Amino acid sequence: MDRGHLYLYCGLLSLGFIGVFHKLGDRLKCRPSAVNLALFFWAALIMAAILVTGGLAPRLITMPPTLYAVGAICGFLASIAILSFQAGLKYGKISTSWVIVNLSLAVPTILSIIVYREHVGAVRLAAMILIIPALLLIWKDKQIDEEREQQHARKSCGPE
């Protein structure tokens, strides 16, 4: 396994655990904005340590302004994504929420094909086509859950 794949698997595990810990935060009654603030605080602290120990801090001054603009947009979108995800967890199941969030991977994939003219192989095309039934199955699962909740409510409100 090369270094790139090792980093990808580390990212996969880390992102997976972020979802679990967001749900834990919700169960412990932590405010989503506070969790988000703590997440970005620790991320900034770790990045600062990497910059200082790697000798990259002086290079921040010479980086082009577009870098800061792209970073600001990404930070803004990451905050919106995390807060929205946390709100979704509050009102739904982590399994459903996580599947929907991971289906967001279709957006950069489709845009990379359109904007950057990336080649689409048969496997990637099949995966993108399967996104549609995945969304439909999640929608159907949500309907089934709502029907169960309504039946449970009717049974608990029955005649005494």
C-alpha positions in Angstrom: 0.0 0.0 0.0 1.4 3.4 -0.9 1.5 6.5 1.3 -1.5 8.1 -0.6 -3.8 5.1 0.2 -2.6 5.1 3.8 -3.7 8.8 4.1 -7.0 8.0 2.4 -7.8 5.2 4.9 -6.8 7.4 7.8 -9.2 10.1 6.5 -11.9 7.5 6.0 -11.6 6.3 9.6 -11.4 9.8 11.0 -14.4 11.0 9.1 -16.3 7.9 10.2 -15.6 8.6 13.9 -16.5 12.2 13.5 -20.1 11.1 12.8 -20.2 8.8 15.8 -18.8 11.6 18.1 -21.3 14.1 16.7 -24.1 11.7 17.7 -22.5 11.2 21.1 -22.4 15.0 21.5 -26.1 15.2 20.7 -27.0 12.5 23.2 -24.9 14.3 25.9 -27.0 17.5 25.1 -24.0 19.4 23.7 -25.0 22.4 21.5 -24.0 21.8 17.9 -22.4 25.3 17.6 -20.2 24.5 20.6 -19.1 21.2 19.1 -18.4 22.9 15.8 -16.4 25.6 17.5 -14.4 23.0 19.5 -13.8 20.9 16.3 -12.4 23.9 14.4 -10.4 25.1 17.4 -8.6 21.7 17.7 -8.2 21.6 13.9 -6.6 25.0 13.9 -4.3 24.1 16.8 -3.1 20.9 15.1 -2.6 22.8 11.8 -0.6 25.5 13.6 1.6 22.8 15.2 2.2 21.2 11.8 3.0 24.6 10.3 5.5 25.5 13.1 7.2 22.1 13.3 7.4 21.7 9.5 8.9 25.2 9.1 6.0 26.3 6.9 4.7 29.2 9.0 6.9 31.9 7.3 5.5 30.8 3.9 2.0 31.9 4.9 3.0 35.5 4.3 4.0 34.8 0.7 1.0 32.7 -0.3 -1.3 34.2 -2.9 -4.5 35.9 -1.8 -6.6 33.4 -3.8 -5.4 30.7 -1.3 -7.0 32.6 1.5 -10.2 33.2 -0.5 -10.5 29.5 -1.3 -9.7 28.6 2.3 -12.3 31.0 3.6 -15.0 29.5 1.3 -14.0 26.0 2.3 -14.1 26.9 6.0 -17.6 28.5 5.6 -19.0 25.5 3.7 -17.4 23.1 6.2 -19.1 24.9 9.1 -22.5 24.9 7.3 -22.1 21.2 6.5 -21.2 20.3 10.0 -24.0 22.3 11.6 -26.5 20.9 9.1 -25.2 17.4 9.8 -25.6 17.9 13.5 -29.1 19.2 13.1 -29.9 16.1 11.0 -28.6 13.8 13.7 -30.7 15.5 16.3 -33.9 14.7 14.4 -32.8 11.4 12.7 -30.8 8.2 12.9 -27.0 8.3 12.5 -27.2 5.5 10.0 -29.6 7.4 7.7 -27.9 10.8 8.2 -24.4 9.3 7.5 -25.5 7.6 4.3 -27.1 10.9 3.0 -24.0 12.9 3.9 -21.8 10.4 2.1 -24.0 10.6 -0.9 -22.7 14.1 -1.2 -19.6 12.6 -2.7 -21.6 12.5 -5.9 -21.5 16.3 -6.2 -17.7 16.7 -6.5 -17.5 13.5 -8.6 -20.0 14.8 -11.1 -18.5 18.3 -11.1 -15.0 17.0 -11.7 -16.3 15.2 -14.8 -18.1 18.3 -16.0 -15.5 21.0 -15.0 -12.2 19.2 -15.2 -13.2 16.7 -17.9 -12.1 13.7 -15.9 -12.5 10.3 -17.5 -15.4 8.2 -16.2 -14.7 4.5 -16.2 -17.4 1.8 -16.2 -17.1 1.2 -12.4 -17.4 4.9 -11.5 -20.3 5.3 -13.9 -22.1 2.3 -12.3 -21.4 3.7 -8.8 -22.9 7.1 -9.8 -26.0 5.4 -11.3 -26.5 3.4 -8.1 -26.8 6.7 -6.2 -30.3 7.2 -7.5 -31.7 3.9 -6.0 -29.8 4.6 -2.8 -31.6 7.8 -2.4 -34.9 6.2 -3.2 -34.3 3.4 -0.6 -33.4 6.0 2.1 -36.6 7.8 1.3 -38.6 4.6 1.5 -36.9 3.7 4.8 -37.9 7.1 6.2 -41.5 6.5 5.2 -41.5 3.1 6.9 -40.1 4.6 10.1 -42.8 7.3 10.1 -45.5 4.7 9.6 -44.1 2.7 12.6 -44.1 5.9 14.7 -47.7 6.6 13.8 -48.8 3.1 14.6 -46.9 3.2 17.9 -48.6 6.5 18.7 -52.0 5.1 17.9 -51.5 2.1 20.1 -50.3 4.1 23.0 -53.3 6.5 22.7 -55.8 3.7 22.4 -58.9 3.2 24.6 -58.3 2.7 28.3 
